[in-house]
């Protein structure tokens, strides 16, 4: 489904079951997976990529170099960049820095993501956060600059760890443990 006011240029790859809403513009070279929802007034530049099952809320621009894996949520008016030191009068297209958003991550409304960072799998970036550095998988970050305040489950619930370093998602019952190797967490597989 492509709304009549949307522009999907020739050369844009659009997966089956994807919906593109009012006034969005998907440029040639943009890649969108299957069963995605592209909200109103979204722009995707050449080379921007979305995996399957992503949801992009209104007023988001995905610039060249932004890559989102499957199941990523991009909140209303969140902002990506692709140049560290932009100037209107200096051409810097050869200096684009890639930004990577891993499977299942969520970025809140009005958050800003500096180019060149990686948002880890199932991480959650709070509304209005300004992300200047990589975010670990399952991390919950908030603020300006963004700082980690906890851990989040795959289904988006804040985790509380016991004295043994174990936590349970209150919705799904999935278990997690703190990793001794990388100061992160990992899901336990039964």
C-alpha positions in Angstrom: 0.0 0.0 0.0 1.4 3.3 -1.1 -0.6 6.4 -0.3 -1.3 8.6 -3.4 0.7 11.5 -1.9 3.8 9.4 -1.2 6.7 9.3 -3.7 8.5 5.9 -4.1 11.1 6.5 -6.8 12.1 3.9 -9.4 15.1 2.0 -8.0 13.8 1.9 -4.4 13.3 -1.6 -3.2 10.0 -2.0 -1.3 9.3 -5.4 0.4 5.9 -7.1 0.1 3.3 -6.1 2.7 5.0 -2.7 3.4 2.8 0.4 3.8 3.9 3.9 2.9 1.8 6.7 4.3 1.1 10.4 3.4 3.8 12.7 2.0 6.7 10.2 2.4 9.5 10.1 -0.1 11.6 7.0 -0.6 14.5 7.7 -3.0 16.1 5.5 -5.5 18.6 3.2 -3.8 16.6 3.1 -0.5 15.8 -0.5 0.6 12.8 -1.4 2.7 12.1 -4.9 3.9 8.8 -6.8 4.1 5.8 -5.8 6.3 7.2 -2.4 7.3 5.1 0.6 8.2 6.5 3.9 7.0 4.6 6.8 8.6 3.7 10.2 7.4 6.4 12.6 6.1 9.3 10.0 6.2 12.3 10.5 3.9 14.6 7.7 3.0 17.8 8.6 1.1 19.8 6.4 -1.3 21.5 3.7 0.6 19.3 3.9 3.7 18.0 0.4 4.6 15.3 -1.1 6.8 14.9 -4.8 7.6 11.7 -6.7 7.8 8.9 -5.7 10.2 10.2 -2.2 11.0 8.0 0.7 12.1 9.0 4.2 11.2 6.8 6.8 12.8 6.0 10.3 11.4 8.7 12.9 10.5 11.8 10.6 10.4 14.6 11.1 7.9 16.8 8.1 7.2 20.0 9.5 5.6 22.5 7.6 3.5 24.4 5.3 5.8 21.6 4.5 8.2 21.0 0.8 8.4 18.2 -0.8 10.6 17.9 -4.5 11.0 14.6 -6.4 11.4 12.0 -5.3 13.9 13.4 -1.8 14.6 11.0 0.9 15.9 11.8 4.5 15.1 9.7 6.9 17.2 8.1 10.1 15.9 10.6 12.8 14.8 13.7 10.9 15.9 16.8 12.3 14.1 19.7 10.6 12.4 22.8 12.4 11.1 25.4 11.3 8.6 28.2 13.9 8.8 30.1 14.9 12.0 30.9 18.5 11.0 28.4 19.7 8.4 28.8 23.0 6.6 26.4 24.2 3.8 29.4 25.5 1.8 31.6 22.3 2.2 30.9 19.1 0.2 31.3 16.2 2.6 29.4 13.4 0.9 32.6 11.3 0.9 32.7 11.6 4.7 29.3 10.0 5.5 29.6 7.8 8.6 27.3 4.8 8.8 24.9 4.3 11.7 23.7 0.8 12.6 20.5 -0.1 14.5 20.4 -3.8 15.4 17.5 -6.2 15.5 14.6 -5.2 17.7 16.0 -1.9 19.0 13.7 1.0 19.7 14.4 4.7 19.4 12.1 7.1 21.2 10.4 10.2 20.0 12.6 13.2 19.3 15.8 11.2 20.1 18.9 12.3 18.2 21.5 9.7 17.0 24.9 10.9 16.1 26.3 9.3 13.0 28.8 6.5 13.3 27.2 4.8 16.3 25.7 1.4 16.8 22.5 0.8 18.7 22.7 -2.8 19.9 20.0 -5.5 19.6 16.8 -4.9 21.6 18.3 -1.7 23.1 15.9 1.1 24.0 16.7 4.8 23.5 14.5 7.0 25.6 12.5 9.9 24.1 14.6 13.0 23.6 17.9 11.2 24.3 21.0 12.4 22.4 23.1 9.4 21.6 26.8 10.2 21.1 28.3 6.7 21.6 27.5 3.1 20.9 24.6 1.5 22.9 25.0 -2.0 24.2 22.5 -4.7 23.3 19.5 -4.7 25.8 20.7 -1.3 27.3 18.2 1.4 28.3 19.7 4.8 27.7 18.2 8.3 28.4 19.2 11.9 28.6 21.5 14.4 26.9 24.1 13.1 26.5 22.5 9.6 26.6 23.6 7.5 29.5 22.7 3.9 30.4 20.3 3.6 33.4 19.5 -0.1 33.2 18.7 -3.1 31.1 15.6 -3.9 29.0 14.1 -7.3 27.9 13.4 -8.2 24.4 9.7 -7.3 24.8 10.6 -3.9 26.3 10.4 -4.3 30.1 13.0 -2.9 32.5 14.9 -5.8 34.1 15.7 -6.1 37.8 18.6 -8.4 38.6 18.9 -10.6 41.8 22.0 -11.2 43.8 23.0 -14.0 41.4 22.8 -11.7 38.4 19.6 -13.1 37.0 16.4 -11.3 35.9 13.1 -12.4 34.4 10.9 -10.4 32.0 7.6 -9.9 33.7 5.7 -10.3 30.4 7.3 -13.3 28.7 9.1 -15.0 31.5 12.3 -14.9 29.5 15.4 -15.1 31.7 18.5 -13.0 31.5 21.9 -13.0 33.2 24.7 -10.5 33.6 27.6 -11.4 31.4 31.0 -11.6 33.2 32.8 -11.2 29.9 31.6 -7.9 28.5 29.6 -6.1 31.3 26.5 -6.7 29.3 23.6 -9.1 29.6 22.5 -12.2 27.7 19.2 -14.1 27.4 19.3 -17.6 28.8 18.2 -20.3 26.4 16.2 -23.2 28.0 
